[in-house]
Amino acid sequence: FCSTDGEDAAIRVFDLFKVPEDRHDKIYKALNEQNNAFRFVKFCFDENDNTVQMEMDAAGDFNQKKTAMRLRRAVEVAKKSLSIISAPFCPFIPP
């Protein structure tokens, strides 16, 4: 999502994985550890549908090259963090 003036953008990745109901109490610690590891990325747990999402906000000039670079970074962070966060909750997700 980009603002109308093109000076900031919000990258959202919904439904990274579903957390089993019996593990809701443990997901917050795992998400918090990843939130502390990355300055501009935030992982959230949606209690309505039991899923984890990633949010990444960025400000600045958004030409094609910079936007592509930020999207690549978001994918890298999501892949790295997904394997760390999901391992204790969803062992069927490959690292």
N, C-alpha and C positions, 0 to 999 in steps of 0.2 A: 504494500500500500504506500503511495506517495502523497505528500501534501499537495495542495493545489499550486503552491508557489514553487514546488520542486526543490525545496531546501531541506527536507527531511523525509525519511522513509521508515516504514515499519515492516519488517519481515516476520511473518508468522508461519509456523509449521504446526498444524493441528494434528491431533491423534497420532503422536509418535508411537505410543503403545497403550494398551489397556492394563490397568492395575487390578488384580483380583481383589474382591471386597475384603477378604480376610487379611490383606496386607496394606490397607490404607494407612494404618498408624505408622508404618515404616517408610513410606514413600517420601514424607516430608524431609527426613534427615538426608536421604540420598539426593533429593533435589537441591537442598540447601548447600550441600557440599559442592555440587556443580555450579550453583549460582555464585559461590565464593571463588571458584576457579576462573570464571570469565567475567570481565568487567562490563561488557556491553550485551551480554546474553542473559536471558532469564528463563528458567524452566518453571512451569506452573502445573499444578494438578487440578483438574476440573472434576469436582465431586459430583456434578450432575450426570456425567457419562463415564466417569472413572478413567479418564484418559490424561496423558501428559502432553503438554504442548511447549513449544519453544518460541520465545519472543526475542527479537533483535532489533533495536532502534539505532538509527544512524542519522547524523546531520551533516550537511555540507552540499557541495556541488554534485549533482547526480547525472553525470554524462554516462554514456553506455559502458565505457571501460570501467569506471569506478563502480557502477551498479553491478556489473558482472563480477567484479572482484569481491564485492561485499556478499553477493549471493554464494559464491564459491566458499567464502569463509564461513557463512552460515551453515552450509552443507557439511563442511569439515567439522565444525563444532558439534553439529547434531549427530554425526556418525560417531565421533569419539565419545561424546557424553551418553549417547543412547546405549552403547554397550556397557558403560559403567553403571548407569542408573538402572537399566532394565535387568541386569544379570540376576540379582537376588529375587526379582519379582516375576520375571518371565524368562526362564532358562531356555526357552525354545527360540529366542531371538538370537541370531548369530552375531558374534562380535564384529 
